[in-house]
Every structure is written in C-alpha cells, then in structure tokens.
Amino acid sequence: MIALFSSEYCCSVGATAGKNDELTITEALRDPLIAIVMRADGVTSEEFKRLLEAAARELKANLAKSSFPPTGG
C-alpha cells in the first residue's frame, strides 16, 4: 500500500514519490498530473486538501481502534 503523509495524518494514494513511495499532501497538491485531473474534474486545491485531510483523520482513527486488542469477557 502506498501511503500519503502530512504531519500526523496519512491516507492511501495511487501515486508514488520519494524513496519510500510516500507522497505528502503538499506534494500531492503540487503534482502536475494530479493538478490536471483536478482541473478536469473541477476540483479546487482547497477542496482536494480538505478531502485528503479528512480521509487521513478517519484512517488514523480506524487504525488506532484496530491497534488495541478487544476488551471484554
């Protein structure tokens, strides 16, 4: 899985960059191919950034929930 990281947030993305195949949100927003697709889809950089950050927060929360063993009797 390829991960996208921005400070404490991470989410999956279908692009690669860098030695670890990780792309930050900032890098994704500056990527020319992603910009072309966003323009074609009528999506602004701010909308895309909010989407990525929301997805990253949700993924982080889900990962935190799944990293603890189940409790109960």
N, C-alpha and C positions, 0 to 999 in steps of 0.2 A: 504494500500500500504506500502511496506517495502522500506525504503529509505537508500541510501548509501551516506555518507558524507565524504568529505575530505576538510578541511578548509571551503572555501566558496562554494564549488561545491557539488551538490547532484544529485543522479540519482537512479532509481529503480534497485533492485537486488532481485533475488529469494532465498536469504539466510538470516538467522537471527543470530544476536549476541547481547549480552548485554541486559540490562533491557528494552530498548526502541525498540528492534528489529531493531536496526540500525547497519550497518556494514560500517566501513570506507574503503576507497580504500586500505589503508595499510593493514588492517585486511583481506580484500578480497585477496590481493596478498600473504598473509601468510597462508591462509586457506589451509589445506592439501587436502581436497576434490576438491576445485577449482584448485589446482595445478595439481592434477591427470587428471582432464578434460582438462586443458590447455595442458598438456604434450601429451595426447591422440590426441588432435586436432592440435598439432604442433604450438601452440601459445606461444610466449615468455612472460615473466612477463612485459617487457617494452612495448610490443605491447598491452597487455591487459590493462596496466596502461594508455597508451595514449588513448585507446578506451573509458575507463571509464571516464577519464577527459574530453574528447571531448563531450561525451554524457551528462555529468554533466553541462558543459558550455551551451550546447544547451537547456537543460531542464531549467536551470536558466534563460536564455534569454526568453524562451517561457513563463515561469511563470511571469517574470517581465512585459512582454507585456500584459498578461491576467489579471494582478492585477490592471491595470488602467482602469477606465471607458472609454467607447468610446467617442471620441470627434466629433464634427461636428453639423450641424444644421438640 
